[in-house]
Every structure is written in structure tokens, then in C-alpha cells.
């Protein structure tokens, strides 16, 4: 059984992780960390900040906010706690902190914990290599619920990066002030926010007289929780380093 600490345990995803972890029977929730008060009686202690938590675990799962990540990373490094980092919209400064901490700590980081999305990345790498050379334009349309604060989504950027490993493309998120023909060396990323949409990502390859689309839709947050829990089992066994869903899939 894997002992976990959930950082952001009362958030939308934190609640799902709690439920799915208990349903699997393979996890023990050792503690939770959240600035919000408990939403009812719990079987584990909850702390408002990481520094208050003196409980050990096999891994920490984070679904929180960008501003909370630096303190969490430092706390995990100081206490040698493997970390599954699921929060998106991180600054370059925070990304640099994570990279530095991974030299002494195993960190699993992914902008999307879905197995389907990460398989989609492999498909996009192949598709872009073929269609990009054939002159197809690439566009990404992503849709999320009205509460999401960052745009484009971390997943949309992850998909774009998978198709842009050689740095050929620039990313465009707003064409409203531009009056010119679309250049070939860009990937347009459009963000839709509204309602309770869990997450949809559509990658469009538009060529001469034909269009190919590769899409993924999430209908429940359970898929992200399940992926994060699998990542916790994985990262608890690893040496220091920065790991991704590709490492888990290839294991």
C-alpha cells in the first residue's frame, strides 16, 4: 500500500483524488494540506501549509495553485518526499526551481495526467512530422470550465511542444490585432472557457483540400486522479530526477 499526502486536498481535483484513492484500496492517505477548512470528518490529519506537516509518506500528490508550488517543492526536497506535480500555469522561475530540486528529489510532472492525452502526444509527434513537411497548418482548440484561470491550458502547450521539438513554430494565442495572412510557421492556440467542461483538446491539421483532426475529451476528473495515483506509485520507486508520463508508460 502506498502512503500519500495530498496537497490541495479540498480543491476540485483534491476531492477526486481522495475518493479515487480510497476506492482503489491500494493507497493510504497519510495527511492532507490545504488552506481551506475540512469539509467534514476525515480519517487523516490536515495542515494549512507544508511546513506544519511532520508526517512521512511514500509520495506527495499536488493539485493546487501556482503560488503554492515553490514552498511545496522546497518542503519536499528538505524532507526527501517524492512529488507528483500536477499544477499547471507555472512561471519560468518556478520551473527552474523544480528542475533544481529534481537533482536531489524524484519529481513526476505532467500538465495532464490522462493516459489518453499522453498517447495522443505520440500520435501528434508522428502526424506533425509527416503533415508539417507537407505544408499542413496546425491549430489547437482547447475547452475548459469557467473556473480555470490559466490560458492556454498546460495541456494545449504540452501538445504544441510535442509538435515543435525543433523550434520551427511560434505560438499565437490572439490574432485580433493582426491583419495579415496566416504564416506557415505558427501554431494557433484558441482557448474556450465556460460551464463545467472538464477538458477537451482538438488538434487540427489543415491542408490543401483535406483536414485531419486528432482530439481528446475528458468526461470525468477521475481519469486525472487515476493517473496521478499511478504516478505516485511510480515515483515512490525512482531515483532523483524529473519524470513524465512517458516514463511511466514506458516502464
C-alpha positions as CSV (number, residue, x, y, z in Angstrom):
1,X,0.0,0.0,0.0
2,X,1.3,3.4,-1.0
3,X,1.1,6.2,1.6
4,X,0.3,9.6,0.1
5,X,0.0,13.2,1.2
6,X,-2.5,15.3,-0.9
7,X,-1.5,18.9,-1.3
8,X,-4.7,20.8,-2.2
9,X,-6.8,18.1,-0.7
10,X,-10.0,20.2,-0.6
11,X,-9.8,21.5,-4.1
12,X,-11.9,20.2,-7.0
13,X,-9.2,17.7,-8.0
14,X,-8.0,17.1,-4.4
15,X,-11.5,15.8,-3.6
16,X,-11.5,13.5,-6.5
17,X,-8.0,12.1,-5.6
18,X,-9.2,11.4,-2.1
19,X,-12.2,9.5,-3.3
20,X,-10.5,7.5,-6.1
21,X,-7.5,6.7,-3.7
22,X,-9.9,5.1,-1.2
23,X,-11.8,3.2,-3.9
24,X,-8.7,1.5,-5.3
25,X,-7.7,0.0,-1.9
26,X,-4.0,0.5,-2.8
27,X,-3.5,3.8,-1.1
28,X,-3.4,5.2,2.4
29,X,-3.9,8.9,2.8
30,X,-1.4,9.9,5.5
31,X,-2.2,13.6,5.5
32,X,-3.7,16.5,3.6
33,X,-2.5,20.0,3.1
34,X,-4.9,22.9,2.3
35,X,-5.6,26.4,3.4
36,X,-9.3,25.7,3.3
37,X,-11.1,24.1,6.4
38,X,-12.2,20.4,6.3
39,X,-15.5,19.8,4.6
40,X,-16.4,17.1,7.1
41,X,-14.9,14.5,9.4
42,X,-11.7,12.9,7.9
43,X,-9.7,9.8,8.7
44,X,-6.4,11.7,8.3
45,X,-4.9,15.0,9.7
46,X,-4.9,18.2,7.6
47,X,-2.4,21.0,7.7
48,X,-2.7,24.5,6.3
49,X,0.9,24.7,5.0
50,X,3.5,22.0,4.2
51,X,5.9,23.2,6.9
52,X,3.3,22.2,9.6
53,X,3.1,18.6,8.3
54,X,5.6,16.3,10.1
55,X,4.1,13.1,8.7
56,X,6.0,10.8,6.4
57,X,4.7,9.3,3.2
58,X,5.8,7.5,0.0
59,X,4.8,10.4,-2.2
60,X,3.0,13.8,-2.3
61,X,0.4,14.5,-4.9
62,X,-0.1,18.1,-5.7
63,X,-3.2,19.7,-7.3
64,X,-3.1,23.3,-6.0
65,X,-2.2,26.7,-7.3
66,X,1.0,28.1,-8.9
67,X,1.7,30.4,-5.9
68,X,1.7,27.4,-3.6
69,X,4.1,25.2,-5.6
70,X,7.5,26.8,-4.6
71,X,7.1,26.3,-0.9
72,X,5.8,22.7,-1.5
73,X,8.8,21.8,-3.7
74,X,11.3,23.2,-1.1
75,X,9.5,21.3,1.7
76,X,9.5,18.0,-0.3
77,X,13.2,18.5,-1.1
78,X,14.1,19.1,2.6
79,X,12.1,16.1,3.7
80,X,13.1,13.8,0.8
81,X,9.4,13.3,-0.2
82,X,8.9,12.2,-3.8
83,X,6.5,14.6,-5.6
84,X,3.8,14.2,-8.2
85,X,3.3,17.7,-9.5
86,X,0.0,18.3,-11.4
87,X,-0.5,22.0,-11.0
88,X,-0.2,24.0,-14.3
89,X,0.4,27.6,-15.3
90,X,3.8,27.6,-13.6
91,X,6.2,30.5,-14.1
92,X,9.7,30.1,-15.5
93,X,11.1,30.8,-12.1
94,X,9.0,28.0,-10.6
95,X,10.0,25.7,-13.4
96,X,13.7,26.4,-12.7
97,X,13.1,25.7,-9.0
98,X,11.6,22.3,-9.9
99,X,14.4,21.4,-12.2
100,X,16.9,22.2,-9.5
101,X,15.1,20.2,-6.8
102,X,14.9,17.2,-9.2
103,X,18.6,16.8,-8.9
104,X,18.1,15.6,-5.3
105,X,14.5,14.5,-5.4
106,X,12.3,12.3,-7.7
107,X,9.7,14.6,-9.2
108,X,6.9,13.5,-11.6
109,X,5.5,16.4,-13.6
110,X,2.8,16.4,-16.3
111,X,0.4,19.1,-17.4
112,X,-2.1,16.3,-17.9
113,X,-2.4,13.0,-16.0
114,X,-4.6,11.3,-18.6
115,X,-3.2,8.2,-20.3
116,X,-5.2,9.1,-23.4
117,X,-3.7,12.5,-23.7
118,X,-0.2,11.2,-23.4
119,X,-0.9,8.6,-26.1
120,X,-2.2,11.5,-28.2
121,X,1.1,13.1,-27.8
122,X,2.8,10.2,-29.5
123,X,0.3,10.4,-32.4
124,X,0.9,14.1,-32.8
125,X,4.7,13.7,-32.9
126,X,4.2,11.3,-35.9
127,X,1.5,13.3,-37.6
128,X,3.3,16.6,-37.3
129,X,6.5,15.1,-38.7
130,X,4.6,14.0,-41.8
131,X,2.0,16.6,-42.3
132,X,4.1,19.6,-41.2
133,X,6.6,18.8,-44.0
134,X,3.6,18.5,-46.4
135,X,2.6,22.1,-45.6
136,X,-0.4,21.5,-43.4
137,X,-1.3,24.3,-41.0
138,X,-1.7,23.3,-37.3
139,X,-4.3,24.8,-34.9
140,X,-5.2,23.7,-31.4
141,X,-8.6,24.4,-29.8
142,X,-9.0,23.7,-26.1
143,X,-12.1,24.0,-23.9
144,X,-12.3,24.0,-20.1
145,X,-14.7,25.0,-17.4
146,X,-15.3,28.6,-16.3
147,X,-13.2,28.3,-13.2
148,X,-9.9,27.6,-15.0
149,X,-7.6,30.6,-14.5
150,X,-4.8,29.9,-17.0
151,X,-5.0,30.0,-20.8
152,X,-3.9,28.4,-22.9
153,X,-4.1,25.3,-20.9
154,X,-1.0,23.5,-19.8
155,X,-2.1,20.5,-21.9
156,X,-2.5,22.6,-25.0
157,X,1.0,23.9,-24.6
158,X,2.2,20.3,-24.0
159,X,0.6,19.2,-27.2
160,X,2.1,22.1,-29.1
161,X,5.6,21.4,-27.7
162,X,5.3,17.8,-28.8
163,X,4.9,19.0,-32.4
164,X,7.6,21.7,-32.1
165,X,10.7,19.9,-30.8
166,X,12.9,21.6,-33.4
167,X,11.5,25.0,-32.6
168,X,10.1,25.6,-36.1
169,X,6.8,27.1,-34.9
170,X,5.8,30.1,-32.9
171,X,2.6,30.0,-30.8
172,X,-0.1,32.5,-31.4
173,X,-3.0,32.9,-28.9
174,X,-4.5,36.2,-30.3
175,X,-4.9,37.3,-33.9
176,X,-7.4,40.1,-33.2
177,X,-4.9,42.9,-33.7
178,X,-3.3,41.4,-36.8
179,X,-4.3,42.0,-40.4
180,X,-2.2,39.6,-42.4
181,X,-2.2,36.2,-43.9
182,X,-1.5,33.3,-41.6
183,X,2.2,32.4,-41.8
184,X,3.1,28.7,-42.2
185,X,5.5,28.7,-39.2
186,X,2.9,29.2,-36.4
187,X,0.6,27.1,-34.3
188,X,-2.6,28.9,-33.3
189,X,-4.0,28.0,-29.9
190,X,-7.5,29.0,-29.0
191,X,-9.0,28.8,-25.5
192,X,-12.7,28.4,-24.7
193,X,-13.9,28.8,-21.1
194,X,-17.4,28.1,-19.9
195,X,-19.7,25.9,-17.9
196,X,-18.5,22.6,-16.4
197,X,-16.4,21.4,-19.4
198,X,-13.8,19.0,-17.8
199,X,-11.3,19.3,-20.7
200,X,-11.3,19.0,-24.5
201,X,-8.4,19.3,-26.8
202,X,-8.7,19.3,-30.6
203,X,-5.6,19.4,-32.9
204,X,-6.4,20.4,-36.5
205,X,-4.1,19.7,-39.4
206,X,-5.5,21.8,-42.3
207,X,-4.0,21.2,-45.7
208,X,-4.9,21.7,-49.3
209,X,-8.4,20.2,-49.8
210,X,-8.2,18.0,-46.7
211,X,-8.3,18.3,-42.9
212,X,-7.2,15.8,-40.3
213,X,-8.2,16.2,-36.6
214,X,-6.9,14.4,-33.5
215,X,-9.0,15.0,-30.5
216,X,-9.4,14.1,-26.8
217,X,-12.3,14.7,-24.5
218,X,-12.3,14.1,-20.7
219,X,-15.8,13.4,-19.3
220,X,-14.7,12.9,-15.7
221,X,-11.9,14.1,-13.5
222,X,-11.5,10.6,-12.3
223,X,-9.1,9.9,-15.2
224,X,-6.7,12.6,-13.9
225,X,-6.9,11.3,-10.4
226,X,-6.2,7.7,-11.5
227,X,-3.2,8.9,-13.5
228,X,-1.9,10.9,-10.5
229,X,-2.2,7.9,-8.3
230,X,-0.4,5.7,-10.7
231,X,2.3,8.3,-10.9
232,X,2.6,8.3,-7.1
233,X,3.2,4.5,-7.1
234,X,5.8,5.0,-9.9
235,X,7.7,8.0,-8.4
236,X,8.0,6.4,-5.0
237,X,10.3,3.8,-6.6
238,X,12.5,6.2,-8.5
239,X,15.9,7.8,-8.0
240,X,16.2,11.6,-8.1
241,X,15.2,13.1,-11.4
242,X,12.4,14.8,-13.4
243,X,10.0,12.2,-14.8
244,X,6.9,12.4,-17.0
245,X,4.0,10.2,-18.1
246,X,6.2,8.9,-20.9
247,X,8.5,7.4,-18.3
248,X,5.5,5.7,-16.6
249,X,4.1,4.4,-19.9
250,X,7.4,3.0,-21.0
251,X,8.2,1.3,-17.7
